[in-house]
Amino acid sequence: MLTPQEELANLEEQGLLRSLQKISSPSPPTVTIDGRELINFSSNDYLGLAQHPALIEAATKAIQDYGTGATASRLVCGSLDLFHQLEERIASGKKTEAALTFANGYATAVGTIPALVGKNDTIILDKLSHACLIDAARLSGSTLRIFPHNDLNKLEKLLSSSKGRTLVVTESVFSMDGDLCPLADIVFLKEKHGALLLLDEAHAVGVLGSNGQGLADELGLQNQVDFQMGTLGKALGSAGGYLASSRDWIDLVINKARSFIYSTAPPPAQAAASLAAFKILASREGADRRQLLLSHCKRFDASTPIIPRIIGGNDEAVAASKRLRGKGFLVPAIRYPTVARGTARLRITLSASHTDLQISDLLKAL
């Protein structure tokens, strides 16, 4: 049996050793690390809302009104009215009967999926789905079938042979590649075969759609997606995760999702900030921020703010990240197991808070 030191040495030898860095004075789009200010191209704060005065004011007022903690799980005495207001707001935006919020996106996935399907059922998962979706599928005890990324032919073959309740799981915007799923085709196939669809819109909400509600919103397919999942901690600048669906499905998740039942409710300030973010999202300011973000994306010939630069080797990707840091840019190197072996990359993320000059300087540096 290897000691912790030996395991760490093995990771270092493979170019996979990671460590935490202390970040101070975040002031989007810059951060300060070791006393040096860097332009941050690694954040998921796509609309630049994390430091928005309206979110800060809402969170501050919630602390004054409710205190710093919810004090209990939602099913005991932690179901504050703020959470219900937020869930009603999410359901309205998603055009569903109901919604449920969780402490974060990971908790949403690992609570929801095992509540929907079990050992006699089937989950069909896109190979590049986020780790939280993979972990949730494994926890469910369902038969897990994987289809190659966005491969509709393989998806249909798996649908035609699935057993029990069948849940197709995919992302709208894939977190490491920034590309989109073929949602209209997936909806067609899941309806053809009588399956359910869970769509993770974590990186699409705030970015895509006429109302900023994601890919399903953009394509007019919200009513045909059984479960719309997402996060409040990326474009919305707060924290938390959510599931939007029919009233019956949400009630079932409330009664079965272990990460919901057995967790203290999130801080009330988190819900208040999220409510303020949704208000901005639906406003002229929100539309302007979204348009500015998409204009930044076009300069990289991209349709989403996630820009991968595939390098291949782990050491080479880390070295490229260090060179960019030397030029004043924070751009992370992403390695296995977050991405497949041999596909280590720089993952650039854009924000509406970036200036045109900062975008130009990064393009030159790249």
C-alpha positions in Angstrom: 0.0 0.0 0.0 1.4 3.4 -1.0 1.9 6.1 1.5 0.4 9.6 0.9 3.9 10.8 0.1 4.4 8.1 -2.5 1.0 8.9 -4.1 1.9 12.5 -4.2 5.3 11.7 -5.8 3.5 9.6 -8.5 1.2 12.5 -9.3 4.1 14.9 -9.6 6.0 12.4 -11.9 2.9 12.3 -14.2 2.5 16.1 -14.2 -0.8 15.8 -12.3 0.1 17.3 -8.9 -2.2 20.1 -8.0 -2.1 22.7 -5.2 -4.2 25.5 -3.9 -3.2 29.1 -4.5 -4.2 31.9 -2.2 -6.1 34.6 -4.1 -6.7 38.0 -2.5 -8.5 41.2 -3.6 -10.7 39.8 -6.4 -11.9 42.7 -8.4 -13.3 41.3 -11.7 -11.8 40.9 -14.1 -8.6 40.9 -12.1 -7.3 38.9 -9.1 -4.2 39.3 -6.9 -1.9 36.3 -6.3 1.2 36.6 -4.2 0.9 40.4 -4.4 0.7 40.5 -8.2 -2.4 41.6 -10.1 -3.4 39.3 -13.0 -6.2 39.5 -15.6 -8.4 36.6 -14.7 -9.4 34.4 -17.7 -10.3 31.4 -15.5 -13.5 32.5 -13.8 -17.0 31.3 -14.6 -18.4 34.7 -13.6 -19.6 35.1 -17.3 -21.7 38.2 -16.8 -19.5 39.8 -14.2 -22.2 39.8 -11.5 -20.2 38.4 -8.5 -19.2 41.9 -7.4 -22.4 43.7 -8.7 -23.7 46.2 -6.2 -27.2 44.9 -6.4 -26.1 41.4 -5.4 -24.0 42.7 -2.6 -26.8 44.9 -1.3 -29.3 42.0 -1.5 -26.9 39.6 0.4 -26.2 42.2 3.0 -29.8 42.9 3.7 -30.5 39.2 3.9 -27.8 38.8 6.6 -29.4 41.7 8.5 -32.9 40.2 8.2 -32.1 36.5 8.6 -28.7 36.2 10.1 -25.8 34.2 8.6 -27.2 30.7 8.5 -30.5 28.9 7.8 -29.8 26.8 11.0 -31.4 23.5 9.8 -32.2 21.4 6.8 -35.1 22.5 4.6 -37.4 19.7 5.9 -36.8 20.7 9.5 -37.0 24.5 10.0 -34.5 25.8 7.3 -37.0 26.4 4.5 -36.9 30.2 4.6 -39.3 32.2 2.4 -36.3 33.4 0.4 -35.7 29.9 -0.9 -39.3 29.6 -2.0 -39.2 32.9 -3.7 -36.1 31.9 -5.6 -37.6 28.5 -6.6 -40.7 30.3 -7.9 -38.4 32.6 -9.9 -36.4 29.8 -11.4 -39.6 27.8 -12.3 -41.0 30.9 -14.0 -37.8 31.4 -16.1 -37.6 27.7 -17.0 -41.3 27.5 -17.8 -41.8 24.6 -15.4 -44.3 23.9 -12.6 -41.7 23.9 -9.9 -38.1 24.1 -9.0 -35.8 23.1 -6.1 -32.6 24.6 -5.0 -29.5 22.9 -3.5 -26.4 24.1 -1.8 -24.3 23.7 -5.0 -24.4 22.1 -8.4 -22.6 18.9 -7.3 -25.2 18.4 -4.6 -28.0 18.9 -7.1 -26.7 16.2 -9.4 -25.8 13.6 -6.7 -29.2 14.1 -5.0 -31.4 14.3 -8.1 -30.3 11.5 -10.3 -30.4 8.7 -7.7 -33.9 10.0 -6.7 -35.1 9.6 -10.3 -33.7 6.2 -11.3 -32.5 3.1 -9.5 -31.1 -0.4 -9.9 -33.7 -1.6 -12.4 -33.3 1.5 -14.6 -30.9 2.8 -17.2 -28.9 6.0 -17.5 -27.5 7.0 -20.9 -24.7 9.6 -20.5 -22.7 11.6 -22.9 -19.0 10.7 -22.4 -17.9 14.3 -21.8 -20.5 15.0 -19.1 -19.3 16.7 -15.9 -17.9 14.6 -13.1 -20.9 15.4 -10.9 -23.2 13.7 -13.4 -21.0 10.7 -13.7 -20.7 10.3 -9.9 -24.5 10.7 -9.6 -25.1 8.0 -12.2 -22.9 5.6 -10.4 -24.5 6.3 -7.1 -27.9 5.6 -8.5 -27.2 1.9 -9.0 -28.7 2.1 -12.5 -27.3 0.4 -15.5 -24.9 3.0 -16.9 -24.4 3.3 -20.6 -22.1 5.8 -22.2 -22.3 7.2 -25.7 -19.4 9.0 -27.5 -19.6 12.7 -27.3 -22.7 14.0 -29.2 -22.9 10.7 -31.1 -26.6 10.5 -32.0 -26.4 7.1 -33.7 -24.9 5.5 -30.7 -27.4 7.3 -28.4 -30.3 5.8 -30.4 -28.9 2.3 -30.3 -28.6 2.6 -26.5 -32.1 3.9 -26.2 -33.5 1.1 -28.3 -32.1 -1.5 -25.9 -32.5 0.2 -22.5 -34.4 -1.3 -19.6 -36.7 0.2 -17.0 -37.0 3.9 -16.6 -34.5 5.5 -18.9 -32.8 8.8 -18.2 -30.6 10.5 -20.9 -28.1 12.9 -19.3 -26.1 15.6 -21.1 -24.9 19.1 -20.8 -26.0 22.0 -23.0 -22.6 23.7 -23.0 -19.8 21.3 -22.2 -17.6 22.6 -19.4 -14.1 21.8 -20.8 -14.8 22.1 -24.6 -17.3 24.9 -24.7 -19.3 23.2 -27.5 -23.1 22.5 -27.5 -25.1 19.3 -27.4 -27.4 18.7 -30.4 -30.4 19.3 -28.1 -33.2 19.2 -30.7 -32.1 15.8 -32.0 -31.7 14.5 -28.5 -35.2 15.6 -27.6 -36.5 13.9 -30.7 -34.8 10.6 -29.8 -35.8 10.6 -26.1 -39.4 11.2 -27.1 -39.3 8.6 -29.8 -38.1 6.0 -27.3 -40.1 7.1 -24.3 -37.1 8.2 -22.2 -36.6 11.1 -19.9 -34.0 13.9 -20.4 -31.9 15.7 -17.8 -30.1 18.7 -19.3 -27.4 20.4 -17.3 -27.4 24.1 -18.3 -24.7 25.1 -15.8 -22.6 26.9 -18.4 -25.5 28.1 -20.6 -27.7 30.0 -18.1 -27.0 33.7 -18.4 -25.2 33.1 -21.7 -27.6 31.7 -24.2 -31.3 32.2 -24.9 -33.4 35.3 -25.5 -34.1 35.4 -21.8 -30.7 34.1 -20.8 -32.2 30.8 -19.6 -29.9 28.6 -21.6 -29.9 26.4 -24.7 -33.3 25.0 -24.1 -34.6 28.6 -24.0 -32.7 29.5 -27.2 -34.2 26.6 -29.1 -37.7 26.9 -27.6 -37.5 23.4 -26.1 -37.9 24.1 -22.4 -41.3 22.3 -22.4 -39.7 19.2 -23.9 -36.8 18.8 -21.4 -38.0 16.8 -18.4 -35.3 18.1 -16.0 -33.5 21.4 -16.3 -30.5 21.5 -14.0 -28.2 24.4 -13.4 -26.1 26.4 -11.1 -26.3 29.8 -9.5 -22.6 30.2 -9.0 -21.4 30.9 -12.6 -23.1 33.6 -14.8 -25.4 34.5 -11.9 -22.6 35.4 -9.6 -23.9 33.8 -6.4 -23.8 30.1 -5.3 -26.1 27.1 -5.3 -27.7 24.6 -7.7 -31.2 23.9 -8.9 -33.5 21.5 -10.6 -36.6 22.6 -12.5 -39.3 20.2 -13.5 -43.0 19.2 -13.0 -44.5 19.5 -9.5 -44.7 15.8 -9.0 -41.1 15.2 -10.0 -39.9 18.0 -7.7 -42.0 16.6 -4.8 -40.4 13.2 -5.4 -36.9 14.7 -5.3 -37.7 16.5 -2.1 -38.6 13.2 -0.5 -35.7 11.1 -2.0 -32.7 13.3 -2.7 -30.3 12.6 0.2 -28.1 15.6 -0.5 -31.2 17.8 0.0 -32.8 15.9 2.9 -29.6 15.6 5.0 -27.9 19.0 4.4 -28.4 22.2 6.2 -30.0 24.7 3.9 -27.7 27.3 2.3 -27.1 30.7 3.9 -30.1 33.0 3.2 -27.7 35.6 1.7 -27.0 33.1 -1.1 -30.6 33.0 -2.1 -31.1 36.7 -1.9 -28.1 37.4 -4.1 -29.4 34.8 -6.6 -32.8 36.6 -6.7 -31.0 39.9 -7.4 -29.1 38.2 -10.2 -32.2 36.9 -11.9 -33.7 40.3 -11.7 -30.7 41.7 -13.6 -30.8 38.8 -16.0 -34.3 39.8 -17.1 -33.5 43.5 -17.4 -32.0 45.6 -20.2 -28.7 45.5 -18.3 -28.7 41.8 -18.4 -29.3 41.7 -22.1 -26.5 44.2 -22.6 -24.0 42.2 -20.5 -25.0 39.0 -22.5 -24.5 40.8 -25.8 -21.1 42.1 -24.7 -20.0 38.6 -23.6 -21.1 37.1 -26.9 -19.2 39.8 -28.8 -16.0 38.8 -26.8 -16.7 35.1 -27.8 -16.8 36.1 -31.5 -13.3 37.4 -31.3 -12.3 33.8 -30.6 -14.6 32.4 -33.2 -16.6 30.8 -30.4 -20.3 30.6 -29.5 -19.7 30.2 -25.8 -17.3 31.8 -23.3 -15.4 28.6 -22.8 -12.3 28.5 -25.1 -10.1 25.4 -25.0 -6.6 25.4 -26.4 -5.6 21.7 -26.6 -1.9 21.2 -26.0 -1.6 17.5 -25.2 1.0 16.9 -22.6 0.5 17.7 -19.0 3.9 19.4 -18.4 3.6 21.4 -21.6 0.1 22.7 -20.6 1.4 23.7 -17.2 4.4 25.4 -18.8 2.1 27.4 -21.2 -0.1 28.5 -18.2 3.0 29.7 -16.4 4.2 31.6 -19.4 0.8 33.4 -19.7 1.0 34.2 -16.0 4.4 35.8 -16.6 2.6 38.0 -19.1 -0.1 39.0 -16.6 -2.8 36.5 -17.4 -4.4 33.8 -15.2 -5.3 31.0 -17.5 -5.4 27.5 -16.0 -3.9 24.3 -17.3 -6.6 21.5 -17.3 -5.3 17.9 -17.1 -6.4 14.3 -16.5 -8.8 13.3 -14.9 -10.7 16.5 -15.7 -10.0 15.8 -19.4 -8.9 12.7 -21.2 -5.2 11.7 -21.1 -3.3 13.4 -23.9 -5.7 16.3 -24.2 -4.3 18.6 -21.5 -5.2 22.1 -22.4 -5.5 25.8 -21.5 -9.1 26.6 -20.6 -9.8 30.2 -21.3 -13.1 31.7 -19.9 -14.5 35.1 -20.9 -16.6 37.5 -19.0 -18.6 40.6 -19.8 -16.3 42.3 -17.3 -13.3 42.0 -19.6 -12.4 45.0 -21.7 -11.7 44.9 -25.4 -8.1 45.8 -24.7 -7.7 42.9 -22.3 -9.2 40.5 -24.9 -6.8 41.9 -27.6 -3.8 41.5 -25.2 -4.7 37.9 -24.5 -5.0 37.1 -28.2 -1.6 38.6 -28.8 -0.1 36.6 -25.9 -1.6 33.4 -27.1 
